Amino acid sequence: MTRDLVKKIIPRSVLIFRVNLLALLSVVKLAMRDVFVYVKYAQVLNKDLTVANIEASLIANCHSIERGLSLSNVRLRFGGANIDRIIQLLNIRLNMVNDKCDHIHRMAIGVLDAYINYHETKGVSLPELILKTRELSGPCAGAPVVNSGTKRILKSDWTVSQSSDFGVFARNRFSIRNFSSIPVENEVLYKAINLAQRAPSVCNRQSSRVYIVYGCALDKILAIHNGIRGFEQHIHKILVVTSEVQSFFGATERHQPFIDGGIFLMSLVYALQYYSVGTCTINWAVDIARDKQLKMSLGLPDSQEIIAMIVVGNVPDEFNVACSERLDTNEIIKTIN
Ligand SMILES: Cc1cc2nc3c(=O)[nH]c(=O)nc-3n(C[C@H](O)[C@H](O)[C@H](O)COP(=O)(O)O)c2cc1C
């Protein structure tokens, strides 16, 4: 009754304005919460680092070294700043954790050893680094060694894994940064994208889109992307995975483009591997200006968020990949009942 009366008295445009204002406020409220949580916990501001912050930095720096060692052209003494940071973080972390020889510590020591060993095979001795690594690995005498550095993969083994069970298939998925000179046919990419569409999506709204970028358009990505450094010479095609924001409703779905897009992207990575296409997912974590620049140069609509990109290529007969050791599974599980 009262509602009907209000509707009669207040003009429709005012009612719509009110509804829109409330919706806008709820987006702003949630966006402010996002800012608060991110600034408080992620490494944005200069602050005292938590163990979790330190471990993330340690793993990222170790990754830079393993990634560098896996490239087809390894620069001698590359990543000096990463090596210094690994040593610094290991020392800080030793003062914060009880187990001085846990999995992460051994993983990082393994990366330093892999770096030293690589240089030794090239006739370059790194005495100062050897000394520091020995000091840090002291508490780990006799402890199991963690696989670190790089591993050599034979295309024949990698291809066989595609017709194996999912366990073997998934354990043979690697980010590959070394491709043959023969580009992947678009036909194969279409088949993989079709298979990837089996990915779940919120209410089956299927917001994901894929742009196959090659030729002159590819140069626009290569010119500005910082995640392909060291293997750009092997890249013939890149898939840009986006999510259509127009598919989503209301404030609470603001992250959904990235969730649906991320799930689709993983499905695509596996689908590509199924069709024997090597992949390396590359980030699109950029500022507004760079995002606009790329969208304009590729003609991508502003209504789509770029989730990430996937470098795709045929794999050579043999190639190196980074070991990219995973955390101890027990560390990432908590049972709640
Ligand atoms: C969202 C995302 C962004 C990534 N960005 C890059 C990148 O810019 N450059 C790169 O070489 N690798 C990139 N990677 C690959 C990761 O380094 C790789 O997945 C990780 O080290 C684990 O190794 P694996 O994929 O071989 O198992 C990215 C991966 C993801 C999921």
The ligand as a Gaussian input file, in Angstrom:
#p B3LYP/6-31G(d) Opt

LIG

0 1
 C       48.963000     -15.405000     -13.972000
 C       50.354000     -15.885000     -14.329000
 C       51.263000     -14.976000     -14.815000
 C       52.533000     -15.413000     -15.204000
 N       53.400000     -14.515000     -15.760000
 C       54.562000     -14.944000     -16.266000
 C       55.387000     -14.040000     -16.989000
 O       55.061000     -12.876000     -17.161000
 N       56.553000     -14.515000     -17.521000
 C       56.932000     -15.824000     -17.372000
 O       57.985000     -16.193000     -17.892000
 N       56.156000     -16.716000     -16.692000
 C       54.981000     -16.299000     -16.151000
 N       54.149000     -17.184000     -15.503000
 C       54.534000     -18.592000     -15.360000
 C       54.948000     -18.882000     -13.913000
 O       56.219000     -18.390000     -13.688000
 C       54.894000     -20.411000     -13.707000
 O       53.561000     -20.848000     -13.865000
 C       55.366000     -20.820000     -12.296000
 O       56.689000     -20.496000     -12.099000
 C       55.176000     -22.338000     -12.098000
 O       55.893000     -23.046000     -13.076000
 P       55.200000     -24.065000     -14.073000
 O       54.105000     -23.315000     -14.804000
 O       56.289000     -24.504000     -15.011000
 O       54.647000     -25.182000     -13.283000
 C       52.890000     -16.767000     -15.080000
 C       51.941000     -17.681000     -14.568000
 C       50.700000     -17.239000     -14.203000
 C       49.697000     -18.242000     -13.671000

